[in-house]
Amino acid sequence: MKKHSWRTLPLTTAAVLVLALLPAACGDDGGDSEKSVDEQRVWLDSVTGLTRQAAQSCGKSYGNARAYCATLDWGGRTDWRLPTISELRTLVRGCPKSETGGNCGITDECLSLDCPTEECGICESGAGPNHGCYGPEKLPDECGRFWSASALTGSEVTACGLLFDVAYVAIGLGRYEEHCARCVR
């Protein structure tokens, strides 16, 4: 394997190395960190490698939430999207059945009524570790109800989301309902 110095690395390789090192260098709990570009804060999630918009935008139907993320210019970037249901589940804290790897069968790989949903139940309202909510402390207002980009297989009227007030992984939210969006890249 050819050895490279920092100066001879292709720009994309150097950028990947810098980005891979950035969360560990900046974080205070497991490498997560927060950055701000003109007060448009983002959260660098060391678990998923995603950059998450720190702010949220609520009162959006499913279609409006997807369009919001697709056209978002935030933190100097324009490549935002709505997270998948599995990406949202990585944010759940204090409700093991809804956390990634928990018994709830709703994941990016299983988005049908045939998936095991009996364990996607509701955890106690107000009992989450983040001021009663089930999201991470690093993200403000993590007690909301958030859309994911995932939708029930074969359905044109429902989509998936996560209700952080009770850590409920929802597979059948009506696309007309109004919930929050927090974009990722």
TACOR-V500713 format. One record per residue. RES is the residue in one small letter. PSI is psi in degrees with one decimal (* if undefined). D_FIRST is the distance of its C-alpha to the first C-alpha in Angstrom with 1 decimal. Layout:
BEGIN
<<RES/PSI/D_FIRST> <RES/PSI/D_FIRST>>
END
This chain:
BEGIN
<<m/133.4/0.0> <k/131.9/3.8> <k/142.2/6.4> <h/143.8/9.5> <s/166.1/13.0> <w/-35.5/15.6> <r/-27.3/17.1> <t/-3.5/14.3> <l/139.4/13.4> <p/149.3/15.2> <l/-43.3/18.5> <t/-37.9/18.2> <t/-43.1/15.0> <a/-40.8/16.9> <a/-41.0/20.0> <v/-42.6/18.5> <l/-42.6/17.3> <v/-45.5/20.7> <l/-35.5/22.6> <a/-32.7/20.8> <l/-26.3/21.9> <l/-52.4/25.3> <p/-41.1/27.3> <a/-31.9/26.4> <a/-28.4/27.4> <c/-23.0/30.6> <g/165.9/32.0> <d/-2.9/34.7> <d/91.1/34.6> <g/15.9/31.3> <g/-5.7/29.6> <d/145.6/31.9> <s/164.9/33.1> <e/137.2/35.4> <k/158.2/35.2> <s/132.7/37.9> <v/106.1/38.1> <d/46.8/41.7> <e/9.8/42.9> <q/86.0/40.9> <r/145.8/39.3> <v/157.7/36.2> <w/123.5/34.8> <l/108.8/31.1> <d/108.1/31.0> <s/-19.8/28.3> <v/-45.2/29.2> <t/-18.0/28.6> <g/1.9/26.5> <l/151.8/29.4> <t/127.6/31.3> <r/139.7/35.0> <q/126.6/38.0> <a/-33.8/40.1> <a/163.8/43.3> <q/159.2/44.8> <s/119.3/47.1> <c/175.4/49.9> <g/32.4/52.6> <k/136.5/50.4> <s/171.7/50.8> <y/-49.4/47.7> <g/-40.7/47.6> <n/-34.4/48.1> <a/-43.2/45.4> <r/-43.4/42.9> <a/-38.6/44.1> <y/-49.9/44.1> <c/-39.8/40.4> <a/-25.6/39.4> <t/7.1/41.2> <l/134.1/40.5> <d/100.2/39.5> <w/133.5/38.7> <g/28.6/36.8> <g/10.2/35.7> <r/153.3/34.1> <t/10.9/35.6> <d/42.5/33.2> <w/157.1/35.2> <r/165.1/36.3> <l/136.6/38.4> <p/156.9/36.5> <t/169.6/36.7> <i/-37.6/38.8> <s/-37.4/35.9> <e/-37.2/34.6> <l/-39.3/38.2> <r/-24.2/38.5> <t/-13.9/35.6> <l/-14.0/38.1> <v/132.0/40.9> <r/133.7/41.8> <g/9.3/44.6> <c/83.2/45.3> <p/-36.6/43.1> <k/-24.0/44.2> <s/-12.6/43.1> <e/161.9/39.8> <t/131.5/36.5> <g/-4.2/36.6> <g/179.0/40.4> <n/-16.5/43.0> <c/126.3/43.5> <g/0.8/42.1> <i/111.1/41.8> <t/177.0/38.1> <d/-28.2/36.1> <e/-14.1/36.1> <c/99.8/39.8> <l/44.6/42.2> <s/170.2/45.4> <l/-9.5/48.6> <d/-12.6/47.4> <c/148.5/44.8> <p/106.8/46.1> <t/-8.2/47.8> <e/-24.0/50.3> <e/10.7/48.0> <c/21.2/47.3> <g/178.5/50.5> <i/133.9/51.6> <c/164.6/51.0> <e/127.0/53.9> <s/132.2/54.6> <g/4.9/54.2> <a/4.0/52.5> <g/159.6/48.9> <p/-11.1/47.1> <n/81.7/46.9> <h/39.1/50.5> <g/-7.2/51.5> <c/165.6/48.7> <y/19.0/45.7> <g/172.6/43.0> <p/148.5/40.8> <e/-24.7/42.5> <k/-22.8/39.8> <l/127.0/41.3> <p/155.5/44.9> <d/39.0/47.5> <e/41.4/45.6> <c/7.2/48.8> <g/-176.0/49.0> <r/116.9/48.6> <f/139.2/45.4> <w/150.4/44.5> <s/166.4/41.3> <a/-12.5/40.0> <s/145.1/40.5> <a/152.5/43.7> <l/128.6/45.6> <t/126.4/44.7> <g/0.8/47.4> <s/133.1/49.2> <e/-4.1/50.1> <v/-9.9/52.1> <t/159.8/50.0> <a/171.7/46.7> <c/153.2/44.9> <g/179.5/44.9> <l/128.6/45.0> <l/97.2/48.1> <f/-13.6/47.0> <d/-26.0/50.6> <v/8.5/50.6> <a/39.3/47.0> <y/124.3/48.0> <v/109.1/45.5> <a/129.9/47.7> <i/-14.5/47.1> <g/43.5/50.3> <l/132.0/50.8> <g/130.9/53.0> <r/-16.9/51.0> <y/-19.2/54.1> <e/156.8/54.0> <e/120.1/53.0> <h/-169.2/50.2> <c/159.5/47.5> <a/135.3/44.1> <r/111.2/41.2> <c/158.8/38.3> <v/163.7/34.5> <r/*/31.4>>
END
